[in-house]
Amino acid sequence: MNARLEKTHRRADGRPWIRRRWWLLAIIAAALLTYLLVGSQASLFRLGELEQEKEQLHQRYNEALETAKHYRNLLDRLGADDAFLEKIVRERLGLAAKGERVYVIIDKTAEGEGGK
């Protein structure tokens, strides 16, 4: 039986089969490495793009935090300060108290440039 096993593990020229398996393993490892470096979504080329996208998203996140902070402060101030609320209502909405007149100044130069 031992002679039979020895015969099955050797090629016709007498060299063992294990050498061919090492070459096969090396070819598979090289193909896998090539796929990981170039072909997959986790490739090294894609890694640089993802880092740039991460930085852009981080910047947009920080801008959104600043905007939210600004509007939170504005909301707190509008709720606490009646004079500020009145100022905003008069300026942005053009509202007036009873008996007051609102004058709107129209800039003729800006109107003329917009029409050209």
C-alpha positions as CSV (number, residue, x, y, z in Angstrom):
1,M,0.0,0.0,0.0
2,N,2.9,2.3,0.8
3,A,4.3,1.8,-2.7
4,R,0.9,2.6,-4.2
5,L,0.6,6.0,-2.3
6,E,4.2,6.8,-3.4
7,K,3.3,6.1,-7.0
8,T,0.2,8.4,-6.9
9,H,2.1,11.3,-5.5
10,R,4.7,11.3,-8.3
11,R,4.5,12.4,-11.9
12,A,5.6,10.2,-14.8
13,D,9.1,11.7,-14.7
14,G,9.5,10.9,-11.0
15,R,9.1,14.4,-9.6
16,P,6.6,14.8,-6.8
17,W,3.2,16.5,-7.6
18,I,3.7,19.0,-4.8
19,R,5.9,21.2,-6.9
20,R,3.1,21.7,-9.4
21,R,0.7,22.6,-6.5
22,W,3.1,25.3,-5.3
23,W,3.1,26.9,-8.8
24,L,-0.7,26.7,-8.9
25,L,-0.9,28.3,-5.4
26,A,1.5,31.1,-6.5
27,I,-0.6,31.7,-9.6
28,I,-3.8,31.9,-7.6
29,A,-2.2,34.2,-5.0
30,A,-0.9,36.5,-7.8
31,A,-4.4,36.6,-9.4
32,L,-6.0,37.4,-6.1
33,L,-3.5,40.1,-5.3
34,T,-4.0,41.7,-8.7
35,Y,-7.8,41.6,-8.2
36,L,-7.5,43.3,-4.8
37,L,-5.1,46.0,-6.0
38,V,-6.9,46.8,-9.3
39,G,-10.3,45.2,-9.7
40,S,-12.2,45.3,-6.5
41,Q,-14.0,48.2,-4.9
42,A,-11.4,48.2,-2.1
43,S,-8.6,48.8,-4.6
44,L,-5.8,51.2,-3.9
45,F,-6.9,53.4,-6.7
46,R,-10.4,53.7,-5.2
47,L,-8.9,54.4,-1.7
48,G,-7.7,57.8,-2.7
49,E,-11.1,58.8,-4.2
50,L,-12.8,57.7,-1.0
51,E,-10.4,59.7,1.2
52,Q,-11.2,62.9,-0.9
53,E,-15.0,62.1,-0.6
54,K,-14.6,61.6,3.2
55,E,-12.9,65.0,3.5
56,Q,-15.7,66.7,1.5
57,L,-18.4,65.1,3.5
58,H,-16.6,66.1,6.7
59,Q,-16.4,69.7,5.5
60,R,-20.2,69.7,4.6
61,Y,-20.9,68.2,8.0
62,N,-19.1,71.0,9.8
63,E,-20.9,73.6,7.7
64,A,-24.2,72.0,8.5
65,L,-23.3,72.1,12.2
66,E,-22.5,75.8,12.0
67,T,-25.7,76.6,10.1
68,A,-27.8,74.7,12.7
69,K,-26.0,76.6,15.5
70,H,-26.8,79.9,13.8
71,Y,-30.5,79.1,13.5
72,R,-30.7,77.8,17.0
73,N,-29.2,81.0,18.3
74,L,-31.6,83.0,16.1
75,L,-34.6,81.1,17.3
76,D,-33.5,81.5,21.0
77,R,-33.1,85.3,20.4
78,L,-36.4,85.6,18.6
79,G,-38.2,83.9,21.6
80,A,-36.4,85.9,24.2
81,D,-36.0,89.4,22.7
82,D,-39.3,91.2,21.7
83,A,-37.4,94.2,20.3
84,F,-35.3,91.9,18.0
85,L,-38.4,90.1,16.9
86,E,-40.1,93.4,16.0
87,K,-37.1,94.6,14.1
88,I,-37.0,91.4,12.0
89,V,-40.7,91.5,11.3
90,R,-40.5,95.1,10.1
91,E,-37.4,94.6,8.0
92,R,-38.1,91.3,6.3
93,L,-41.9,91.3,6.1
94,G,-42.5,95.0,5.7
95,L,-45.2,95.1,8.4
96,A,-46.1,98.2,10.3
97,A,-48.0,99.1,13.4
98,K,-51.4,100.8,13.2
99,G,-51.0,104.4,12.0
100,E,-47.5,103.9,10.6
101,R,-46.6,104.3,6.9
102,V,-44.0,102.1,5.2
103,Y,-41.9,103.7,2.6
104,V,-40.2,101.6,0.0
105,I,-37.3,103.2,-1.8
106,I,-36.8,101.9,-5.4
107,D,-33.3,102.2,-6.8
108,K,-33.8,103.4,-10.5
109,T,-30.2,102.4,-11.5
110,A,-30.6,98.8,-10.3
111,E,-34.0,98.6,-12.0
112,G,-32.6,99.9,-15.3
113,E,-29.7,97.5,-15.2
114,G,-31.9,94.5,-14.6
115,G,-34.0,95.3,-17.6
116,K,-31.1,95.4,-20.1
